Amino acid sequence: LETMILARFPIPKHWKMCCLSKRFLTLLKSGEIYKIRRVIGFKEPSVFMLASGEKNWCAFDGHFRSCRKLPIIPSDYNFEWGNKESFSAGTYIFVSGKEVDGGVVWRYELATNEWFKGPSMLSQRCLFASASCGTMAFVAGGIETTTREVLSSAEKYNSESHIWEQLPRMIQKRKSCSGCYLDNKFYVLGGQNEQKKDLTCGEFYDEDTNTWNLVPAMFKDIPLSTPRSPPLIAVANNELYTLDASSNELKVYLKKSNSWKKLGPVPVRADARLGWGVAFKSLGNELLLIGDTSASYSQRAVMKIYTCFPDPHVEKLKWKQIVCSSTNLHPFIHNCAVMLA
């Protein structure tokens, strides 16, 4: 009974409980607290991000009322200054990049507040699609870090066993693509093929049949521009949303008609850098948007945070600005990942 009660304490308060109780500290570092939270279905979002000019990742609670800096990733300068991708699985945040000796994946463990190297993906890649479902993470496509080949391979990571598993290859090779978990399937959208041709098709991996299925013209209503960021997509209440970086408009995917409906403008200027530097994520049943409201970043600019409860049936969504006094981070966000634990 005591453990069940402790498991319900909010994650931002865990450090206080660790100071108060050695038993709680032991349960937390062993991961037992988070296992119980999964069993009873008690989850809360945490937002992890790396802003421009920062060496430390920052962790926020889902309401942005608390902020703490994570330990610096003990990597080399090549990893620190190179491009990185991030995703989550269970109580872990993964940051994939390239060190002097080659591709690497660093793993942050929430229970111990430490970074660990590996395990590496079966195929070292960058500019790939990723998505999470509970304790599982999926990656697909991208560019092989050594040969620079555009990939069609896909993998699944089990955060409990720390093992990568090879999945069937996608139908289409693609890089600079995005991923999401929708209708209990891993979707990969957009990107470019090996001939640098923009892809308007999407495809999804069905675990029940262990196959990939093509969705023709899934991105036909989204203007493409080069050089652009991978598609900015997020899923809330099992509905797919995209932030059109060319027009700063939010759009929802209509599954039956394979088309997109406009839901009005967003409060940040995603078009200032063609989508780069903007964080657009799902935050439980909300949409999370982080960036800047001006077209040009000034030295005094600080990031703006907005959330909304999306409704695909309205004509225009209302965004709520979150006032976060605990940080004055630069509005250009290099990496962002949301953990549900």
C-alpha positions, 0 to 999 in steps of 0.5 A: 500500500505504501508503494502504491501511494508513493507511485502516485507522487508527481515526477517533479516532486520525486527529488523531495521524496528522495531526500525524505525517504531512503526507501523511496530513493531505492525504489526510484533508482531500481525503476520499481516506482515507474513499473508500478505507475505503468501497471496502474495506468498513472502517467504524466508527460515530461518535456525534454529539450536542448535549446540553442547555445545550451550544453545541458538538456532541460527537463520540464513537467507537463505544465512547465511549472518546474525546470531542471537541467540534466547532466551534460552528455559525456560525449565528444565535440563532434557529437556536441556540435553535430546534428542529433535526433531524439526520441523516447521510450518508457522512462528513457530519452535517446539522443542519436548523433555522430562522434569522432569514432562513428554513430552513437546513441546516448540514453538518459535514464529518468530513474538514475538521472544519468546518461549511458552510451548505447545500445546502438541501433542495428543500422547507424542512421541520421535524419530518420523517422521515430515514434514511441508507444509505451516502452517501445520505440520505432525508427525507420529510414534516414541516411546511413552515417558512414556510407550516406546511403538512403535507407529503407530499413526499420527497427524496434527498441524494447526499453525493458530488455534494451534490445533493438529488433530488425523490422521488415524494410519499408516499401520506399527508401526515404530520408528527412522523414517523420514518424508517429504512432497512429491507430496502433500503427507506426507511420512514416511520412514525407521525406525524400528518396535516394534521387532527392525527390520529395515524397508525398506518400506515407506508409505504416507498419502493422505489427499484427501482420508484420508488413508495411502498407503504402498510403499514396498522396498522404502529404499531397496537400502540404506544400514542400520547400527545400531546404526544409525540416522534416514534417512537423507532425503530432498525434493527439486523441488518435488524430494526426496534426501537422504544422505547415511551416510554409504558412504557419497553419495547423492542419488535421488529417482526415483519414476517410478522405486522405486529405487535410483540413485547416485549423487556423494559424499558429502563434509562432513563426515556423516559416522563419527557418522553414520549420527548423528550430520549432518544437511541435509535439503531442503532450498527452491529449494536448498539442505543444508548440515551442518557438518564437513569435517573430520572424528574426531571432534577436539576442534577447529573444526567449522561447514562447510556449503554447498548448491547445486541446485540439478539436478536428471539427472546429474552424480555428483552434485557440492556443494558450500561452504558458508562462514559464518563469523558470527559464529564459532559453533561446527560442531556437530548439535543436531537439525536443522529446516528450516522455510519458511515465 
